[in-house]
Amino acid sequence: MIPAAFDYIRATSLSHALGLLQDDPDSNKLVAGGHSLIPALKLRLASPERLIDIRNLPELKGISLGDRIRIGALTTHAELLASDALHEAAPIFRQAANLIADPQVRNRGTIGGALANADPAADWPAVVLALGATLDVVGPNGPSRVAARNFFVDIMTTALAPDEILLAVEFDRPQPGTRFRYRKIRHPASGYAVVGVAVVLRPVDGAVAEATIAITGATGHAFVAVDAAAQLIGKPLSEATITTAADVASGQAECLADNYAPAAYRQHLIRTEVARALASLDGD
Ligand SMILES: Cc1cc2nc3c(=O)[nH]c(=O)nc-3n(C[C@H](O)[C@H](O)[C@H](O)COP(=O)(O)OP(=O)(O)OC[C@H]3O[C@@H](n4cnc5c(N)ncnc54)[C@H](O)[C@@H]3O)c2cc1C
């Protein structure tokens, strides 16, 4: 549980951080909240030569709410939980943040760190997928934007290059009447999602006009259950449509297996969690 020796430097500006990364991207590691990276260093799953602390960079901070909502990568889980303005626009952030770990982790861990880390059991990947978010990134060639749907590539692997920094998450302010639900079956030790489900759904005149269902915890990376949500479009939320959507979502996934949850159990949890998430929106 003792990390290999490393150097530490606190970046004083975004260009400073980018410059430091360029030196040798593969032997540097950015550190934000440290609540995924430090445990990995202690277990020697990662042994970077240098940590670049990005916690003081203003470009990665804050929540701004206009027609587009922008959440800086350094926003902590606790800040996402506490923001009343964000809760009013997109209550799914408070729903999910409330289920992440414990207050200590929520006070230090950041949404950007969680997305860049891409733990298959992390909560935020499902939320940003369900919102159709875009991730703002900056690298040696300047800024770029990646759709969340193209960001999560594999277990702990994203579309970010080692010399890029995630700046923020952005999405359109959800339309009035949109309904949200994040729920998960928590691992009893860590609180991570054994299976987590994020639903964003907009009914019009009693029928579902738009719906996105995203799932985390079950497979190598969070994914959008496209065919499952398609089952709901143009129909009212009913026991029959919910059951069909939940069955389709479960059938789409090639689930992970570990000592706690075999693949068949995760498959079962997708079905029950999608059904519960959708049923909880009925009459919301
Ligand atoms: C006991 C415990 C329980 C937990 N339970 C949960 C849980 O229930 N649900 C959940 O989702 N998570 C959980 N976590 C993880 C926690 O949410 C982490 O804080 C989060 O995953 C990583 O955020 P961080 O800011 O700490 O990132 P760090 O640990 O600092 O960094 C993680 C990785 O992301 C990279 N990185 C960080 N910021 C950026 C950036 N802006 N641009 C590019 N790369 C970046 C780092 O280089 C590193 O590779 C738990 C952690 C612990 C220790």
The ligand as an SDF file (V2000), in Angstrom:
LIG
                    3D

 53 58  0  0  0  0  0  0  0  0999 V2000
  -14.0370    4.5380   -1.1270 C   0  0  0  0  0  0  0  0  0  0  0  0
  -14.4220    5.0720   -2.4680 C   0  0  0  0  0  0  0  0  0  0  0  0
  -15.7280    4.8990   -2.9070 C   0  0  0  0  0  0  0  0  0  0  0  0
  -16.1160    5.3700   -4.1610 C   0  0  0  0  0  0  0  0  0  0  0  0
  -17.3980    5.1890   -4.5720 N   0  0  0  0  0  0  0  0  0  0  0  0
  -17.7990    5.6630   -5.7680 C   0  0  0  0  0  0  0  0  0  0  0  0
  -19.1460    5.5350   -6.2100 C   0  0  0  0  0  0  0  0  0  0  0  0
  -20.0260    5.0540   -5.4970 O   0  0  0  0  0  0  0  0  0  0  0  0
  -19.4550    5.9850   -7.4580 N   0  0  0  0  0  0  0  0  0  0  0  0
  -18.5250    6.5860   -8.2620 C   0  0  0  0  0  0  0  0  0  0  0  0
  -18.8620    6.9710   -9.3770 O   0  0  0  0  0  0  0  0  0  0  0  0
  -17.2530    6.7540   -7.8540 N   0  0  0  0  0  0  0  0  0  0  0  0
  -16.8740    6.3250   -6.6390 C   0  0  0  0  0  0  0  0  0  0  0  0
  -15.5810    6.5130   -6.2200 N   0  0  0  0  0  0  0  0  0  0  0  0
  -14.6190    7.1950   -7.1140 C   0  0  0  0  0  0  0  0  0  0  0  0
  -14.6450    8.6950   -6.8520 C   0  0  0  0  0  0  0  0  0  0  0  0
  -15.8550    9.2090   -7.3400 O   0  0  0  0  0  0  0  0  0  0  0  0
  -13.4550    9.3950   -7.5400 C   0  0  0  0  0  0  0  0  0  0  0  0
  -13.3130   10.6060   -6.9040 O   0  0  0  0  0  0  0  0  0  0  0  0
  -13.6040    9.6620   -9.0140 C   0  0  0  0  0  0  0  0  0  0  0  0
  -13.8190    8.4850   -9.7220 O   0  0  0  0  0  0  0  0  0  0  0  0
  -12.3290   10.2810   -9.5900 C   0  0  0  0  0  0  0  0  0  0  0  0
  -12.3400   11.6360   -9.4120 O   0  0  0  0  0  0  0  0  0  0  0  0
  -11.0580   12.3680   -8.8410 P   0  0  0  0  0  0  0  0  0  0  0  0
  -11.2860   13.8150   -9.0110 O   0  0  0  0  0  0  0  0  0  0  0  0
  -10.7970   11.8550   -7.4820 O   0  0  0  0  0  0  0  0  0  0  0  0
   -9.9410   11.8990   -9.9020 O   0  0  0  0  0  0  0  0  0  0  0  0
   -8.4160   11.5160   -9.6870 P   0  0  0  0  0  0  0  0  0  0  0  0
   -8.3160   10.3430   -8.7900 O   0  0  0  0  0  0  0  0  0  0  0  0
   -7.6150   12.7060   -9.3460 O   0  0  0  0  0  0  0  0  0  0  0  0
   -8.0500   11.0870  -11.1830 O   0  0  0  0  0  0  0  0  0  0  0  0
   -8.6120    9.9260  -11.7570 C   0  0  0  0  0  0  0  0  0  0  0  0
   -8.0600    9.7740  -13.1810 C   0  0  0  0  0  0  0  0  0  0  0  0
   -8.5950   10.7790  -14.0210 O   0  0  0  0  0  0  0  0  0  0  0  0
   -7.5320   11.5930  -14.5710 C   0  0  0  0  0  0  0  0  0  0  0  0
   -8.0510   12.9680  -14.5530 N   0  0  0  0  0  0  0  0  0  0  0  0
   -8.5660   13.6250  -13.4810 C   0  0  0  0  0  0  0  0  0  0  0  0
   -9.0400   14.8200  -13.8670 N   0  0  0  0  0  0  0  0  0  0  0  0
   -8.8040   14.9210  -15.1990 C   0  0  0  0  0  0  0  0  0  0  0  0
   -9.0840   15.9340  -16.1760 C   0  0  0  0  0  0  0  0  0  0  0  0
   -9.7210   17.0630  -15.8720 N   0  0  0  0  0  0  0  0  0  0  0  0
   -8.7120   15.7000  -17.4620 N   0  0  0  0  0  0  0  0  0  0  0  0
   -8.0870   14.5260  -17.7980 C   0  0  0  0  0  0  0  0  0  0  0  0
   -7.8200   13.5410  -16.9250 N   0  0  0  0  0  0  0  0  0  0  0  0
   -8.1830   13.7390  -15.6350 C   0  0  0  0  0  0  0  0  0  0  0  0
   -6.3330   11.3600  -13.6880 C   0  0  0  0  0  0  0  0  0  0  0  0
   -5.1110   11.5270  -14.3880 O   0  0  0  0  0  0  0  0  0  0  0  0
   -6.5430    9.9130  -13.2680 C   0  0  0  0  0  0  0  0  0  0  0  0
   -6.0820    9.0430  -14.2840 O   0  0  0  0  0  0  0  0  0  0  0  0
  -15.1580    6.0420   -4.9860 C   0  0  0  0  0  0  0  0  0  0  0  0
  -13.8540    6.2320   -4.5380 C   0  0  0  0  0  0  0  0  0  0  0  0
  -13.4840    5.7610   -3.2920 C   0  0  0  0  0  0  0  0  0  0  0  0
  -12.0760    5.9920   -2.8120 C   0  0  0  0  0  0  0  0  0  0  0  0
  1  2  1  0
  2  3  1  0
  2 52  2  0
  3  4  2  0
  4  5  1  0
  4 50  1  0
  5  6  2  0
  6  7  1  0
  6 13  1  0
  7  8  2  0
  7  9  1  0
  9 10  1  0
 10 11  2  0
 10 12  1  0
 12 13  2  0
 13 14  1  0
 14 15  1  0
 14 50  1  0
 15 16  1  0
 16 17  1  0
 16 18  1  0
 18 19  1  0
 18 20  1  0
 20 21  1  0
 20 22  1  0
 22 23  1  0
 23 24  1  0
 24 25  2  0
 24 26  1  0
 24 27  1  0
 27 28  1  0
 28 29  2  0
 28 30  1  0
 28 31  1  0
 31 32  1  0
 32 33  1  0
 33 34  1  0
 33 48  1  0
 34 35  1  0
 35 36  1  0
 35 46  1  0
 36 37  1  0
 36 45  1  0
 37 38  2  0
 38 39  1  0
 39 40  1  0
 39 45  2  0
 40 41  1  0
 40 42  2  0
 42 43  1  0
 43 44  2  0
 44 45  1  0
 46 47  1  0
 46 48  1  0
 48 49  1  0
 50 51  2  0
 51 52  1  0
 52 53  1  0
M  END
$$$$
